[in-house]
Amino acid sequence: MVLESDYKCNGVINMRRRDREIKDFNEILRVIETCDVCRLAFNDRDYPYILPLNFGMQIENGKIVLYFHGANEGKKYDLIKRDNRASFEMDCSHKLVTDDSVGNCTMEYESVIGQGKIEMIPDDEKYQALRILMAHYHKEEFPFNQAIMPQTTVFKLVVEQVTGKRRMKKGSS
């Protein structure tokens, strides 16, 4: 029997393939910075509800905080009101690797998964949160149209557990 404590330690989820685990916190942050989509999974009774979102990241009090935005209404907000716990996944650096001599193939990748709790961002903090989002996709300051802010809901996921995983051909990481 595998106990939950075998998989969680100090906010980091341990994994079966430890040879692929990214253990360094700064390396996990680098993978997050490389990814351009984060998938959030919400509790929706019989089946999880998952959706891809643009995001921004910041470290607050030593924790990863992921910022998201969307229209002011939708299913995700109903689910968050019911249960603000969510899981997330993001992946990048994909490359198909084939070995024609043995008829084998695999995929190189880097990924981060985790769990946390969602908090809605109040209107007076929305501008700064949107700047964090924009900074993920723009190296320089991007002057976004603030007129859209009333039609935009912003929320954050305060990450409680996280792990990273990497599969790269020897010599390619």
CORBELUR-V195858 format. One line per field, one symbol per residue. ss: DSSP state (a for helix, b for strand, c for the rest). phi: phi as a letter, one per 40 degrees, with the letter a starting at -180 (. if undefined). psi: psi as a letter, one per 30 degrees, with the letter a starting at -180 (. if undefined). Layout:
# CORBELUR-V195858
ss->???
phi->???
psi->???
This chain:
# CORBELUR-V195858
ss->cccaaacbbccbbccccaaabbccaaaaaaaaaacccbbbbbccccccbbbbbccbbbbbccbbbbbbbbbcccaaaaaaaaccbbbbbbbbbbbbbbbccccbbbbbbbbbbbbbbbbbccaaaaaaaaaaaaaaaccccccccaaaaaabbbbbbbbbbbbbbbbcccccc
phi->.ccdccbbafgbccbccccbccccdccccccdcccbbbcbbbcbfcbcbbacbcabbacbfgbcbbbbaaccaiddccccccaccabbaaaafcacbbbccbgbaabcababbaaabcbcccdcbcdcccccccccbbccdbccccccdccbbbabbccbaaabaabbddgbc
psi->kklefffkjhgkklleifffkjfkeeeeeeeefelfkkkkklkiceklkkkkllllklkkhgkkkkkllalflleeeeeeeejgklllkklahkkkkljffghlllkklklklalakkkkkleffeeeeeeeeefffkelkjiljfffefgkkklljjkekkllkkjkkkff.
